[in-house]
Amino acid sequence: MERRKLWATAGALSIAAFSTTVGLGVSFGLFGITEPESPVGHLDTRRSATEVRVAPTPSTTVAPAAPPAADD
């Protein structure tokens, strides 16, 4: 039983180490699938930021309609 537990722990650790290695490799572009000239993450400091302002719309209140007159 102890041997089975050790194998399970070793397997879990090796899977975690492998997935960490693959994740770091992808993040740093070690596999050649990342585009080096990608605009993502490169901010252009020469361009000014555009500010958009939206004017708030006035709230309207509508009075409830009067109930219809009862015909007796």
N, C-alpha and C positions, 0 to 999 in steps of 0.2 A: 504494500500500500504506500509506503514511504517513497519507493522508487517511482511509482506512478505520479505522485504529487510533484516530485522533482522534475520529471519529464514535462508535466503540464506547465510548471513555472518556467522552465527553460524555453519551452515553445512560445509561451506568452511574451517573454522578454525578447526573444529573437524576432518575433513578428513586430513588436513595438519598435525595436531598433531598426529593422528594415524599413518600416513605414516612415520613421523619422528621417532616415537617410534619403529616401525617395523624395519626401517633402522638401528637405533642404536643397536637394539637387534641382528640383523644379523651381524653387524660389530663387536660387542664384543663377539659373540658366545654364546649368551644367550639362543638360541633355540636348541643347541646341534647338529647343522648340519655342523659346521665347524670342520675340522680335527686339533687337537691340535699339532700333530707332523708333520705338513706340512712344507716342506723346503722353502716355499715362505716367503720371508721377513727375513730369517735367513741367514746372510752372514757368510761364513766360513773364518776367518782371517788367518787360517793356510795355505790355498791354495794360491799360487801365481797367479797373473793375467797372462793370455797368450796374448801376443801382436802379432798381425798379420800385416805384412807389405806386400803390393802389389806393385811391381815395375811398374812404369808407362810404358805403351807401346809407342814406338816411333810413331809419326804420319807419315803417308806416303802421298806423293802427287803424283797423277797420272796425267800426261799431257793428255789433251783431244785428242781424235783420230782425225787425219786429215780427212777432208771431202773427199768423193770419187771424183775422177776426172770426170769431165763432158765430156761425149762423144757427140761431135757435128756431 
